[in-house]
Amino acid sequence: MARVLVVDDEENIRLVLRKVLQKNGYSVDTAASAEEALERLDDFGPDFLIADVRMPGMSGLDLCRELEARASTATVIVMSAYGSVELALEAMKAGAYDYISKPFKQDEVLLALRKAEEREHLRRENRALREVIRRESTLEGMLGKSECMQRIFRTIEKVAAFDTTVRVSGESGTGKELVARAIHRLGPRKDKRFVAVNCGAIPHALLESELFGHKRGAFTDARTDKLGLFAEADRGTLFLDEIGELPLLLQVKLLRALQEGTIRPLGSTRDQKVDVRVIAATVRDLRREVDEGRFREDLYYRLDVLSIRVPPLRERPEDVPLLIEHFLEKNNGKLGTHLSGVDAQARKALLAYPWPGNVRELENVMERAVVLAEGEEICFDDLPPRLKEPMDPIARLLEGDELSIKKTQRFMERTLIAKALERTGGNRTTAAKLLEISHRALLYKIKGYGLS
């Protein structure tokens, strides 16, 4: 039974509405002022409020704003004898769902409530559906319903149980550290420390001390003994980001630590046993680094026992809507905003952009848009200029730093197939003719690229 709280300073209005609503199966309570209504919220827990706009003290519009500030889930219908379009719009902006003019007919009130109930029912169904999708598309903080991300989720769940070295590759901003953390949290070391270090962010002269520690007096500023990151991560996981930045001398010492499970702090004459699972990540092509003599081949093979490639966001565009919604909710909570979504024009721009900075860039764009948004939704004007330029995604990609023929070719092929399907209204036979490939080849590529 739905609960309705009637808020009006006129007693006869309260009595009439109570009688009508109870007769039609609603549980009803009344309040003579907005202040009294706020006091009844917790005890009565209304699903709907029917509130007069003009009341002594706090007005009905002020009540709407206060309910929104408290993140109340109650749906508000306002009513007033001073009906006007401007007042109705002001009520909607304040958070009301519908507006009734006084004097009202009983059927008008019941119709407004039924419409509100239908909307709430749809919202609950949508929330439940989104939750199902989110559960199926989430793994330890990572989001992705695309086939390539689902494969990564399955791989992570498999490798987490085995205490072996993992190499994670991918462009900057794709979420390599999230993969490492997921492996740690799903594995047997989950109750121990996860230690992360960016090898490219520490000067080479300090890297050995950071990784393996030092003894007092090992060098000029070594006034005390220091534990290295390997020792800090003992019995846990050490995540070495940008491992391709390690100098060759340290690569030798890292290989020894991985093979023998021992380290030697600077200035020490004794080896120290450590039990550490190492997960390494890089944006570099380590195979090429080996061929060009900048990375040791034996270390490369030691790190490449299990490898996971995190795809760039342009290779999994079907995940962008999921990430948009996730970052919107995240920023609403972080910034105290209550944005309901993204309008059609802004969404189109977000989906068309190739995201060279990957998930990290999308997260930053969404935070910026939430801060700048003035209405209930993120609109096109809230987006940064680079997303508003009507540049073809292929041209934008070619203007970027990507030089891999293989990656660029995949992106261009996927973009052309998507355009052909859009132009033909999803007719795959006609699309195949436009693309000058066989129907069978098109079906294979559609599946491979996750297109529908």
C-alpha positions as a printed NumPy array, in Angstrom:
array([[  0.   ,   0.   ,   0.   ],
       [  1.523,   3.323,  -1.107],
       [  1.886,   5.991,   1.584],
       [  0.844,   9.595,   0.839],
       [  1.582,  12.611,   3.026],
       [ -0.815,  15.545,   2.404],
       [  0.66 ,  18.939,   3.33 ],
       [ -1.722,  21.922,   3.383],
       [ -2.503,  24.681,   5.86 ],
       [ -6.265,  24.378,   5.102],
       [ -7.841,  21.709,   7.288],
       [-10.765,  21.   ,   4.919],
       [ -8.324,  20.256,   2.058],
       [ -6.47 ,  17.825,   4.275],
       [ -9.706,  16.081,   5.308],
       [-11.036,  15.813,   1.729],
       [ -7.789,  14.401,   0.36 ],
       [ -7.435,  11.951,   3.251],
       [-10.949,  10.61 ,   2.607],
       [-10.509,  10.36 ,  -1.181],
       [ -7.079,   8.735,  -1.034],
       [ -7.982,   6.225,   1.7  ],
       [-11.065,   5.237,  -0.291],
       [ -8.751,   4.46 ,  -3.23 ],
       [ -6.388,   2.259,  -1.256],
       [ -3.688,   4.669,  -0.079],
       [ -2.269,   4.953,   3.417],
       [ -2.578,   8.662,   4.294],
       [ -1.117,  11.049,   6.854],
       [ -1.458,  14.831,   6.946],
       [  0.585,  17.851,   8.018],
       [ -0.531,  21.473,   8.44 ],
       [  2.833,  22.954,   7.419],
       [  6.017,  22.122,   5.564],
       [  7.916,  22.128,   8.841],
       [  5.518,  19.547,  10.299],
       [  5.839,  17.461,   7.118],
       [  9.63 ,  17.304,   7.52 ],
       [  9.151,  16.055,  11.086],
       [  6.843,  13.267,   9.82 ],
       [  9.243,  12.037,   7.119],
       [ 11.164,   9.503,   9.186],
       [  8.178,   8.166,  11.126],
       [  5.7  ,   7.881,   8.253],
       [  8.131,   7.307,   5.391],
       [  5.858,   8.561,   2.572],
       [  6.206,   7.367,  -0.999],
       [  4.433,  10.51 ,  -2.247],
       [  3.789,  14.037,  -0.977],
       [  0.923,  16.266,  -2.117],
       [  1.854,  19.752,  -0.938],
       [  0.317,  23.202,  -1.305],
       [  2.667,  25.77 ,  -2.827],
       [  1.654,  28.712,  -0.631],
       [  1.692,  28.084,   3.123],
       [  2.698,  30.185,   6.122],
       [  6.389,  29.76 ,   6.885],
       [  8.156,  27.378,   4.547],
       [  6.477,  27.229,   1.126],
       [  5.788,  24.115,  -0.903],
       [  8.673,  24.997,  -3.244],
       [ 11.008,  25.369,  -0.255],
       [  9.792,  21.959,   0.918],
       [ 10.694,  20.474,  -2.49 ],
       [ 14.195,  21.941,  -2.294],
       [ 14.69 ,  20.682,   1.248],
       [ 13.56 ,  17.178,   0.288],
       [ 16.004,  17.197,  -2.626],
       [ 18.813,  18.365,  -0.33 ],
       [ 18.016,  15.478,   2.016],
       [ 18.029,  13.073,  -0.975],
       [ 14.491,  11.985,  -0.117],
       [ 13.043,   9.299,  -2.375],
       [  9.468,  10.622,  -1.988],
       [  7.819,  11.916,  -5.166],
       [  6.275,  15.376,  -4.756],
       [  3.095,  16.688,  -6.388],
       [  2.411,  20.373,  -5.702],
       [ -0.925,  22.192,  -5.871],
       [ -1.962,  25.824,  -5.794],
       [ -4.953,  28.099,  -6.344],
       [ -2.631,  30.521,  -8.112],
       [ -2.017,  28.339, -11.14 ],
       [  0.363,  29.52 , -13.818],
       [  2.866,  28.019, -16.26 ],
       [  5.706,  29.923, -14.572],
       [  4.793,  28.542, -11.137],
       [  4.55 ,  25.012, -12.537],
       [  8.012,  25.311, -14.127],
       [  9.434,  26.702, -10.893],
       [  7.964,  23.726,  -9.012],
       [  9.542,  21.261, -11.459],
       [ 12.927,  22.981, -11.1  ],
       [ 12.586,  22.716,  -7.317],
       [ 12.166,  18.945,  -7.643],
       [  8.398,  18.407,  -7.936],
       [  7.157,  15.695, -10.301],
       [  3.727,  17.138, -11.148],
       [  1.466,  20.142, -10.577],
       [ -2.281,  20.4  ,  -9.82 ],
       [ -4.331,  23.6  ,  -9.897],
       [ -6.891,  24.377,  -7.198],
       [ -9.795,  23.849,  -7.125],
       [ -9.066,  20.321,  -8.254],
       [-11.207,  17.359,  -9.174],
       [-10.732,  14.064,  -7.371],
       [ -9.87 ,  12.346, -10.651],
       [ -7.061,  14.861, -11.297],
       [ -5.412,  14.007,  -7.977],
       [ -5.79 ,  10.249,  -8.524],
       [ -4.459,  10.502, -12.088],
       [ -1.416,  12.476, -10.932],
       [ -0.702,   9.85 ,  -8.256],
       [ -1.104,   6.941, -10.68 ],
       [  1.267,   8.598, -13.139],
       [  3.747,   9.101, -10.31 ],
       [  3.364,   5.448,  -9.256],
       [  3.979,   4.263, -12.826],
       [  7.084,   6.413, -13.071],
       [  8.365,   5.121,  -9.741],
       [  7.685,   1.544, -10.826],
       [  9.69 ,   2.099, -14.023],
       [ 12.496,   3.746, -12.07 ],
       [ 12.674,   0.761,  -9.705],
       [ 12.75 ,  -1.632, -12.655],
       [ 15.478,   0.422, -14.309],
       [ 17.505,   0.523, -11.102],
       [ 17.167,  -3.242, -10.724],
       [ 18.165,  -3.791, -14.352],
       [ 21.152,  -1.464, -14.024],
       [ 22.196,  -3.311, -10.873],
       [ 22.058,  -6.663, -12.694],
       [ 24.11 ,  -5.225, -15.574],
       [ 26.555,  -3.694, -13.115],
       [ 27.036,  -6.947, -11.215],
       [ 27.677,  -8.807, -14.452],
       [ 29.953,  -6.033, -15.757],
       [ 32.011,  -5.403, -12.622],
       [ 35.062,  -7.062, -11.139],
       [ 36.811,  -5.541,  -8.14 ],
       [ 36.235,  -1.946,  -9.197],
       [ 36.625,  -2.516, -12.948],
       [ 33.704,  -2.023, -15.319],
       [ 33.153,  -3.609, -18.698],
       [ 30.413,  -5.535, -20.455],
       [ 32.359,  -5.811, -23.735],
       [ 33.609,  -9.248, -24.708],
       [ 37.255,  -8.189, -24.428],
       [ 36.747,  -6.973, -20.845],
       [ 34.749, -10.052, -19.917],
       [ 37.692, -12.156, -21.149],
       [ 40.027, -10.111, -18.95 ],
       [ 37.732, -10.639, -15.947],
       [ 37.789, -14.395, -16.538],
       [ 41.585, -14.352, -16.902],
       [ 42.026, -12.378, -13.685],
       [ 39.849, -14.831, -11.765],
       [ 41.956, -17.715, -13.08 ],
       [ 45.449, -16.268, -12.544],
       [ 44.647, -14.763,  -9.122],
       [ 44.702, -18.188,  -7.491],
       [ 48.187, -19.025,  -8.81 ],
       [ 51.173, -17.408,  -7.138],
       [ 53.057, -16.447, -10.276],
       [ 54.353, -13.294, -11.941],
       [ 51.924, -11.399, -14.171],
       [ 52.697,  -8.766, -16.795],
       [ 49.974,  -6.222, -17.549],
       [ 50.287,  -4.132, -20.708],
       [ 48.178,  -1.34 , -22.127],
       [ 48.084,   2.333, -22.943],
       [ 48.194,   4.999, -20.257],
       [ 44.857,   5.419, -18.505],
       [ 43.426,   1.998, -19.357],
       [ 43.427,   0.753, -15.75 ],
       [ 46.5  ,  -1.472, -15.431],
       [ 46.768,  -0.855, -11.691],
       [ 43.105,  -1.811, -11.253],
       [ 43.916,  -5.157, -12.883],
       [ 46.833,  -5.641, -10.497],
       [ 44.702,  -4.791,  -7.455],
       [ 41.958,  -7.158,  -8.621],
       [ 44.469, -10.012,  -8.925],
       [ 45.727,  -9.257,  -5.42 ],
       [ 42.257,  -9.037,  -3.841],
       [ 41.047, -12.259,  -5.455],
       [ 44.182, -14.219,  -4.578],
       [ 45.511, -15.914,  -1.432],
       [ 47.525, -12.809,  -0.464],
       [ 44.447, -10.568,  -0.2  ],
       [ 44.89 , -10.041,   3.547],
       [ 48.491,  -8.845,   3.112],
       [ 49.871,  -5.601,   1.694],
       [ 49.534,  -4.386,  -1.88 ],
       [ 52.47 ,  -2.056,  -2.591],
       [ 52.541,  -0.027,  -5.809],
       [ 55.483,   1.898,  -7.252],
       [ 55.921,   3.777, -10.519],
       [ 59.436,   2.968, -11.664],
       [ 59.427,   5.924, -14.029],
       [ 58.635,   8.426, -11.272],
       [ 61.718,   7.708,  -9.116],
       [ 65.203,   8.967, -10.089],
       [ 67.446,   6.101, -11.2  ],
       [ 69.94 ,   6.907,  -8.439],
       [ 67.282,   6.217,  -5.797],
       [ 65.508,   3.262,  -7.383],
       [ 67.727,   0.523,  -5.948],
       [ 67.324,   1.878,  -2.429],
       [ 63.549,   2.216,  -2.899],
       [ 63.157,  -1.327,  -4.157],
       [ 65.663,  -3.24 ,  -2.026],
       [ 66.321,  -0.933,   0.939],
       [ 69.66 ,   0.108,   2.425],
       [ 71.739,  -0.174,   5.567],
       [ 72.844,   2.772,   7.639],
       [ 75.967,   4.334,   6.149],
       [ 75.467,   2.759,   2.711],
       [ 75.755,   6.257,   1.208],
       [ 76.039,   9.843,   2.4  ],
       [ 72.415,  10.434,   3.428],
       [ 71.765,   6.904,   4.733],
       [ 71.51 ,   7.809,   8.421],
       [ 69.276,   4.866,   9.331],
       [ 68.379,   1.449,   7.951],
       [ 65.545,   1.516,   5.445],
       [ 63.186,  -1.249,   4.35 ],
       [ 62.769,  -1.445,   0.61 ],
       [ 59.451,  -1.984,  -1.176],
       [ 60.181,  -5.694,  -1.588],
       [ 60.491,  -6.054,   2.179],
       [ 57.367,  -3.928,   2.745],
       [ 55.406,  -6.185,   0.404],
       [ 56.666,  -9.398,   2.03 ],
       [ 53.926, -12.078,   1.856],
       [ 51.888,  -9.621,  -0.22 ],
       [ 51.954,  -8.178,  -3.733],
       [ 54.36 ,  -5.686,  -5.299],
       [ 53.065,  -3.807,  -8.338],
       [ 55.891,  -2.436, -10.497],
       [ 54.325,   0.092, -12.856],
       [ 56.316,   1.297, -15.886],
       [ 58.823,  -1.517, -15.45 ],
       [ 60.265,  -0.67 , -18.851],
       [ 61.885,   2.374, -17.212],
       [ 64.194,   0.233, -15.044],
       [ 67.913,   0.682, -15.868],
       [ 69.748,  -2.471, -16.986],
       [ 71.698,  -2.821, -13.721],
       [ 68.504,  -2.957, -11.677],
       [ 66.947,  -5.366, -14.161],
       [ 69.658,  -7.876, -13.178],
       [ 68.867,  -7.475,  -9.474],
       [ 65.119,  -7.706, -10.1  ],
       [ 65.613, -10.933, -12.059],
       [ 67.555, -12.4  ,  -9.139],
       [ 64.818, -11.385,  -6.694],
       [ 62.185, -13.056,  -8.877],
       [ 64.143, -16.248,  -9.472],
       [ 65.633, -16.811,  -6.019],
       [ 63.241, -14.929,  -3.744],
       [ 66.116, -12.992,  -2.154],
       [ 67.208,  -9.372,  -2.089],
       [ 70.333,  -7.621,  -0.814],
       [ 69.856,  -4.107,   0.614],
       [ 72.459,  -1.508,  -0.317],
       [ 75.404,  -1.671,   2.06 ],
       [ 74.504,  -5.157,   3.303],
       [ 76.669,  -8.264,   2.963],
       [ 73.812, -10.699,   3.518],
       [ 70.883, -11.762,   1.386],
       [ 67.374, -11.412,   2.744],
       [ 64.545, -13.818,   1.908],
       [ 61.319, -12.26 ,   0.669],
       [ 58.006, -13.827,  -0.321],
       [ 56.495, -11.406,  -2.818],
       [ 54.172, -11.795,  -5.762],
       [ 55.251,  -9.361,  -8.476],
       [ 52.855,  -7.852, -11.   ],
       [ 54.552,  -5.647, -13.593],
       [ 52.965,  -3.17 , -15.976],
       [ 54.171,  -1.099, -18.888],
       [ 52.963,   1.029, -21.78 ],
       [ 56.092,   0.113, -23.713],
       [ 56.462,  -2.747, -26.172],
       [ 58.889,  -4.83 , -24.101],
       [ 59.564,  -7.202, -26.987],
       [ 60.805,  -4.25 , -29.035],
       [ 62.777,  -2.977, -26.04 ],
       [ 64.509,  -6.386, -25.875],
       [ 65.29 ,  -6.341, -29.607],
       [ 66.798,  -2.87 , -29.268],
       [ 68.891,  -3.829, -26.219],
       [ 67.114,  -1.713, -23.611],
       [ 65.492,  -4.574, -21.723],
       [ 66.989,  -7.91 , -20.702],
       [ 65.573, -10.865, -22.576],
       [ 65.825, -13.209, -19.577],
       [ 63.835, -10.748, -17.422],
       [ 61.301, -10.324, -20.202],
       [ 60.579, -14.059, -20.283],
       [ 60.488, -14.205, -16.475],
       [ 57.847, -11.477, -16.432],
       [ 55.899, -12.879, -19.356],
       [ 54.734, -16.072, -17.618],
       [ 51.18 , -14.727, -17.637],
       [ 50.307, -11.592, -19.561],
       [ 47.139,  -9.488, -19.696],
       [ 46.608,  -6.741, -22.259],
       [ 44.111,  -4.067, -21.209],
       [ 42.484,  -2.696, -24.4  ],
       [ 42.17 ,   1.05 , -25.003],
       [ 38.709,   2.511, -24.632],
       [ 38.35 ,   3.045, -28.411],
       [ 38.44 ,  -0.759, -28.833],
       [ 35.526,  -1.243, -26.424],
       [ 33.098,   1.625, -27.124],
       [ 30.161,  -0.434, -25.812],
       [ 31.623,   0.118, -22.321],
       [ 31.502,   3.924, -22.582],
       [ 27.793,   4.288, -21.567],
       [ 28.415,   2.094, -18.511],
       [ 31.442,   4.184, -17.522],
       [ 29.54 ,   7.448, -18.078],
       [ 26.841,   6.349, -15.647],
       [ 29.42 ,   5.072, -13.144],
       [ 31.416,   8.32 , -13.112],
       [ 28.229,  10.388, -12.909],
       [ 27.123,   8.517,  -9.776],
       [ 30.641,   8.618,  -8.343],
       [ 30.927,  12.387,  -8.785],
       [ 27.403,  12.999,  -7.464],
       [ 28.514,  11.298,  -4.259],
       [ 31.926,  12.953,  -4.197],
       [ 30.784,  16.503,  -5.007],
       [ 27.348,  16.454,  -3.338],
       [ 25.505,  17.036,  -6.63 ],
       [ 22.265,  15.382,  -7.794],
       [ 22.538,  15.26 , -11.581],
       [ 20.116,  12.789, -13.115],
       [ 21.947,  12.011, -16.345],
       [ 23.44 ,  13.228, -19.617],
       [ 21.334,  14.852, -22.327],
       [ 21.157,  13.437, -25.862],
       [ 23.586,  15.856, -27.512],
       [ 26.23 ,  15.49 , -24.816],
       [ 25.865,  11.697, -24.835],
       [ 26.331,  11.631, -28.61 ],
       [ 29.565,  13.64 , -28.273],
       [ 30.844,  11.382, -25.469],
       [ 30.149,   8.258, -27.523],
       [ 31.714,   9.663, -30.712],
       [ 34.997,  10.743, -29.086],
       [ 37.869,   8.192, -29.443],
       [ 39.272,   8.787, -25.902],
       [ 43.04 ,   8.834, -26.523],
       [ 43.501,   9.219, -22.757],
       [ 41.265,   6.188, -22.172],
       [ 39.243,   5.645, -18.973],
       [ 41.262,   8.204, -17.025],
       [ 40.388,  10.908, -19.565],
       [ 36.698,   9.959, -19.478],
       [ 36.7  ,  10.129, -15.67 ],
       [ 38.259,  13.604, -15.717],
       [ 35.821,  14.848, -18.386],
       [ 32.846,  13.597, -16.359],
       [ 34.096,  15.283, -13.168],
       [ 34.553,  18.566, -15.055],
       [ 31.071,  18.296, -16.565],
       [ 29.435,  17.59 , -13.187],
       [ 31.125,  20.666, -11.686],
       [ 30.057,  22.927, -14.571],
       [ 26.511,  21.588, -15.029],
       [ 23.802,  24.134, -14.184],
       [ 20.684,  22.066, -14.894],
       [ 19.563,  18.605, -13.839],
       [ 21.594,  16.945, -16.601],
       [ 25.03 ,  17.283, -18.137],
       [ 24.605,  19.141, -21.422],
       [ 26.785,  19.671, -24.497],
       [ 28.082,  23.045, -23.243],
       [ 29.463,  21.368, -20.106],
       [ 31.934,  19.307, -22.163],
       [ 35.501,  20.447, -22.958],
       [ 36.138,  21.995, -26.403],
       [ 37.96 ,  18.956, -27.805],
       [ 34.764,  16.886, -27.558],
       [ 32.741,  19.508, -29.429],
       [ 34.881,  19.605, -32.561],
       [ 33.11 ,  17.918, -35.481],
       [ 36.239,  15.984, -36.425],
       [ 35.935,  12.508, -37.839],
       [ 37.15 ,   9.946, -35.263],
       [ 39.631,   8.468, -37.771],
       [ 41.107,  11.906, -38.475],
       [ 41.32 ,  12.564, -34.731],
       [ 43.135,   9.268, -34.201],
       [ 45.63 ,  10.039, -36.967],
       [ 46.356,  13.412, -35.357],
       [ 47.268,  11.68 , -32.114],
       [ 50.451,   9.893, -31.048],
       [ 49.379,   6.399, -32.099],
       [ 51.794,   4.997, -34.714],
       [ 50.887,   1.318, -34.571],
       [ 49.536,   0.277, -37.989],
       [ 47.824,  -2.75 , -36.438],
       [ 45.955,  -0.749, -33.765],
       [ 45.023,   2.066, -36.165],
       [ 43.793,  -0.41 , -38.767],
       [ 41.522,  -2.126, -36.23 ],
       [ 40.039,   1.195, -35.145],
       [ 39.469,   2.357, -38.74 ],
       [ 37.89 ,  -0.966, -39.701],
       [ 35.547,  -0.921, -36.719],
       [ 34.562,   2.702, -37.411],
       [ 33.773,   1.973, -41.088],
       [ 31.684,  -1.092, -40.179],
       [ 29.74 ,   0.919, -37.574],
       [ 29.088,   3.678, -40.136],
       [ 27.92 ,   1.161, -42.749],
       [ 25.524,  -0.475, -40.278],
       [ 24.196,   2.93 , -39.243],
       [ 23.693,   4.029, -42.846],
       [ 21.825,   0.83 , -43.761],
       [ 19.703,   0.778, -40.619],
       [ 21.404,  -2.421, -39.458],
       [ 20.921,  -4.293, -42.767],
       [ 24.023,  -6.475, -42.765],
       [ 23.68 ,  -7.681, -46.352],
       [ 23.615,  -4.131, -47.71 ],
       [ 26.35 ,  -3.057, -45.289],
       [ 28.597,  -5.86 , -46.551],
       [ 28.135,  -4.604, -50.123],
       [ 29.04 ,  -1.045, -49.105],
       [ 32.137,  -2.333, -47.308],
       [ 33.001,  -4.617, -50.261],
       [ 33.402,  -7.685, -48.073],
       [ 31.426, -10.905, -47.857],
       [ 28.383, -11.191, -45.622],
       [ 30.114, -13.967, -43.668],
       [ 33.22 , -11.797, -43.119],
       [ 31.033,  -8.958, -41.884],
       [ 29.266, -11.204, -39.35 ],
       [ 32.646, -12.388, -38.077],
       [ 33.938,  -8.812, -37.706],
       [ 30.717,  -7.603, -36.045],
       [ 31.133, -10.29 , -33.405],
       [ 34.844,  -9.633, -33.026],
       [ 34.384,  -5.889, -32.522],
       [ 31.371,  -6.269, -30.244],
       [ 29.04 ,  -4.367, -32.603],
       [ 25.304,  -4.863, -32.728]])
